[in-house]
Amino acid sequence: MLALLLVLLIIVVLFGAGFALHILWWIAVAALVLWLLGFLFRDRSGSGRSRWYRW
């Protein structure tokens, strides 16, 4: 009985980690796309280094 509960607990943990990692991959891809778009649409007018972000 204890072994069955331990196996079920491991399955639940691995499923949760897999789901979280899948979501994190999509967030990373979205951040990369936004970062690359920032280079394409940055303000080219003015002198010096121009940045598309404010911080």
N, C-alpha and C positions, 0 to 999 in steps of 0.2 A: 504494500500500500504506500509506504514511504517512497519507494523507488518510483512508483507511478506519479506521485505528486512532484517529485524532483524532476522527472522528465518533462512533465507538463509545464512546470515553472521555467525550465530551460527553453522550451519551445516558445513560450510567451515572451520571454526576454529577447530571444533571437528574432522573433517576428517584429517586436517593437523596435529593436535596433535597426533591422532592415528597412522598416517603414521610415524611420527617422533619417537614415542615411540616404534613402531615395529622395526624400523631400529636400535634404541639404544639397544633394547634387543639382536639383532643379533650381534652388536658390543661387547656387554658385554659377550656373549657366546664365541665369538672368542677370546677375551682377556683372559677369564678363561681357555680356551683350551691351549693357548700359555703359560700361567703361569704354568699350570700343566705339560706341556711338558718340561718346563724349569727345573722342579725338576727331571724329568726322565733322561734328557740328560746333566745334569750338570757335570762339570769336577770333578771327584772324586780323582784325583791324587794331591799330594801336602798336605801341612799341614794347619791346621786352617780351618776356614769356607770358603768353596768355593761357589762362586756365578756365575750363568750363565749369569748375566748381568754385565755391566761395570760401572754403575753409583753408 
